[in-house]
């Protein structure tokens, strides 16, 4: 009887050890991270007609600095023009696979400028930039990653003096940004920086 229990205990112990054995951790992705990437024209949903181009320039700059192999946007635009696409709102007329083949890239960055607004009515002063970006696999059309990034600065002035100061400072800043051709500079720059940071984290965890 004791011998039976001894053998049983030994078998249970062996099974326990085998269950505790380390199993190899499978990588999240078996295929490599997309090498060549194209930043497509952003769909501009904002009132400012220059918003998409401003954000494309900033996002491209930050992604280049982060070491991503981005196709030159001039080449991207030239190739898209051959099929009648000149802005982000026209991209749904074709598939990611067709675009990837046309542009000769591994992945595509689609996006929307959802908000690009500088509102100043004295008692309320608000500057907001919001951009949505997604990465799509050029071969499968699968969405690999997406992010919505928003940066907003606002002031609420209840007194007449504060409201007047809001108007003065807001108009002065807007005028300077117009001269420098960089509207909503702080907010736009921060949004682009965060997008590059998020995509870099995704690449690192790939």
C-alpha positions as CSV (number, residue, x, y, z in Angstrom):
1,X,0.0,0.0,0.0
2,X,2.8,2.4,1.0
3,X,4.7,1.4,-2.1
4,X,1.6,2.2,-4.3
5,X,1.3,5.7,-2.7
6,X,5.0,6.2,-3.1
7,X,4.9,5.5,-6.8
8,X,1.8,7.7,-7.2
9,X,3.4,10.6,-5.4
10,X,6.5,10.2,-7.6
11,X,4.4,10.3,-10.8
12,X,2.5,13.4,-9.6
13,X,5.8,15.1,-8.8
14,X,7.2,14.4,-12.2
15,X,4.1,15.7,-13.9
16,X,4.3,18.8,-11.7
17,X,7.9,19.4,-12.8
18,X,7.1,18.9,-16.5
19,X,4.2,21.4,-16.1
20,X,6.6,24.0,-14.6
21,X,9.1,23.6,-17.4
22,X,9.7,26.8,-19.3
23,X,7.9,27.1,-22.6
24,X,9.5,29.1,-25.4
25,X,7.9,32.5,-25.7
26,X,6.5,33.0,-29.2
27,X,7.2,36.3,-30.8
28,X,4.2,38.6,-31.3
29,X,4.9,38.7,-35.1
30,X,6.8,36.1,-37.1
31,X,7.3,38.5,-40.0
32,X,9.7,41.5,-39.8
33,X,8.4,45.0,-39.1
34,X,7.6,46.8,-42.4
35,X,10.7,48.3,-43.8
36,X,9.6,50.8,-46.4
37,X,6.7,53.0,-45.4
38,X,4.7,55.6,-47.3
39,X,2.9,58.5,-45.5
40,X,-0.2,59.0,-47.5
41,X,-2.0,62.4,-47.9
42,X,-4.0,63.1,-44.7
43,X,-7.7,63.5,-45.1
44,X,-8.4,67.1,-44.0
45,X,-11.6,67.4,-41.9
46,X,-10.5,70.7,-40.4
47,X,-11.6,74.2,-41.5
48,X,-8.0,75.3,-42.2
49,X,-7.2,74.2,-45.7
50,X,-3.5,73.9,-44.9
51,X,-3.9,71.7,-41.9
52,X,-3.2,68.4,-43.6
53,X,0.0,69.6,-45.3
54,X,1.3,71.2,-42.0
55,X,0.7,67.9,-40.1
56,X,2.2,65.8,-42.9
57,X,5.4,67.8,-42.8
58,X,5.7,67.6,-39.1
59,X,4.9,63.9,-38.9
60,X,7.4,63.1,-41.7
61,X,10.1,65.1,-39.9
62,X,9.5,63.2,-36.6
63,X,9.3,59.8,-38.2
64,X,12.5,60.5,-40.1
65,X,14.2,61.5,-36.9
66,X,13.0,58.3,-35.2
67,X,14.7,56.2,-37.9
68,X,11.7,55.0,-40.0
69,X,12.4,54.4,-43.7
70,X,9.8,56.7,-45.2
71,X,9.4,57.2,-48.9
72,X,10.0,60.7,-50.0
73,X,6.6,62.4,-50.0
74,X,7.3,64.1,-53.3
75,X,7.6,60.6,-54.9
76,X,4.5,59.4,-53.1
77,X,2.5,62.4,-54.4
78,X,3.8,62.0,-57.9
79,X,2.9,58.3,-58.1
80,X,-0.6,59.0,-56.6
81,X,-1.2,61.7,-59.1
82,X,-0.8,59.1,-61.9
83,X,-4.0,57.4,-60.7
84,X,-5.9,60.7,-60.0
85,X,-5.3,60.9,-56.3
86,X,-4.2,64.3,-54.9
87,X,-5.7,64.3,-51.3
88,X,-6.5,61.9,-48.5
89,X,-10.2,62.0,-49.2
90,X,-9.7,60.1,-52.5
91,X,-7.7,57.2,-51.0
92,X,-10.8,54.9,-50.5
93,X,-11.1,54.7,-54.3
94,X,-8.4,52.0,-54.3
95,X,-7.1,49.3,-52.0
96,X,-4.0,49.2,-49.7
97,X,-2.6,46.4,-51.8
98,X,-2.9,48.4,-55.0
99,X,-1.4,51.5,-53.4
100,X,1.4,49.4,-51.9
101,X,2.3,48.0,-55.3
102,X,2.1,51.4,-57.0
103,X,4.3,53.0,-54.4
104,X,6.6,50.0,-53.9
105,X,6.4,50.0,-50.1
106,X,5.7,47.5,-47.4
107,X,3.2,49.5,-45.3
108,X,1.0,52.6,-45.6
109,X,0.2,55.3,-43.1
110,X,-3.3,56.6,-43.5
111,X,-4.7,59.5,-41.5
112,X,-7.2,62.3,-40.8
113,X,-6.7,65.8,-39.4
114,X,-9.9,65.8,-37.3
115,X,-9.4,69.1,-35.7
116,X,-7.1,72.1,-36.3
117,X,-8.8,75.0,-34.5
118,X,-7.9,78.3,-33.0
119,X,-11.0,79.8,-31.3
120,X,-10.8,83.1,-29.4
121,X,-13.9,84.9,-28.2
122,X,-12.3,86.5,-25.2
123,X,-14.1,84.7,-22.4
124,X,-13.0,81.4,-24.0
125,X,-9.7,80.9,-25.8
126,X,-9.0,77.5,-27.3
127,X,-6.3,76.0,-29.5
128,X,-6.8,72.3,-30.5
129,X,-5.2,69.9,-32.9
130,X,-6.4,66.3,-33.3
131,X,-5.0,63.7,-35.7
132,X,-5.8,60.1,-36.4
133,X,-3.2,57.8,-37.9
134,X,-3.2,54.1,-38.8
135,X,-0.6,51.8,-40.3
136,X,-1.8,49.2,-42.8
137,X,0.0,46.2,-44.2
138,X,0.6,46.7,-47.9
139,X,0.3,43.0,-48.7
140,X,-2.7,41.9,-46.7
141,X,-4.5,45.2,-46.1
142,X,-4.6,44.4,-42.4
143,X,-4.5,47.3,-40.0
144,X,-1.4,46.9,-37.9
145,X,-1.6,50.0,-35.6
146,X,-3.6,53.1,-35.0
147,X,-3.7,56.1,-32.7
148,X,-5.7,59.2,-32.1
149,X,-3.6,62.1,-30.8
150,X,-5.0,65.3,-29.4
151,X,-3.4,68.4,-28.0
152,X,-5.4,71.3,-26.6
153,X,-4.7,74.5,-24.8
154,X,-7.5,76.6,-23.5
155,X,-8.2,79.6,-21.2
156,X,-11.4,80.7,-19.6
157,X,-11.6,84.3,-18.6
158,X,-14.6,85.3,-16.6
159,X,-13.5,88.9,-15.9
160,X,-13.6,91.6,-18.5
161,X,-9.9,92.3,-18.0
162,X,-8.9,88.6,-18.4
163,X,-11.2,88.3,-21.5
164,X,-9.5,91.3,-23.1
165,X,-6.1,89.9,-22.3
166,X,-7.1,86.6,-23.9
167,X,-8.1,88.4,-27.1
168,X,-4.9,90.4,-27.2
169,X,-2.6,87.5,-26.6
170,X,-4.5,85.2,-28.8
171,X,-4.5,87.6,-31.8
172,X,-0.9,88.4,-31.3
173,X,0.1,84.7,-31.3
174,X,-2.1,84.0,-34.3
175,X,-0.6,86.9,-36.2
176,X,2.9,85.8,-35.4
177,X,2.1,82.2,-36.5
178,X,0.6,83.5,-39.7
179,X,3.8,85.5,-40.5
180,X,5.9,82.4,-39.7
181,X,3.4,80.2,-41.7
182,X,3.1,77.9,-38.7
183,X,-0.5,78.0,-37.3
184,X,-1.0,76.2,-34.0
185,X,2.7,75.5,-33.9
186,X,3.0,74.3,-30.3
187,X,-0.1,72.0,-30.6
188,X,0.7,70.6,-34.0
189,X,4.3,69.9,-33.1
190,X,3.3,68.1,-30.0
191,X,0.8,65.9,-31.8
192,X,3.3,64.9,-34.5
193,X,5.9,64.2,-31.8
194,X,3.5,61.9,-29.9
195,X,2.5,60.0,-33.1
196,X,6.2,59.3,-33.8
197,X,6.7,58.2,-30.2
198,X,3.7,55.8,-30.3
199,X,4.8,54.3,-33.6
200,X,8.3,53.9,-32.3
201,X,7.0,52.0,-29.2
202,X,4.9,49.8,-31.5
203,X,8.0,49.0,-33.6
204,X,10.0,48.2,-30.5
205,X,7.3,45.8,-29.1
206,X,6.9,44.1,-32.5
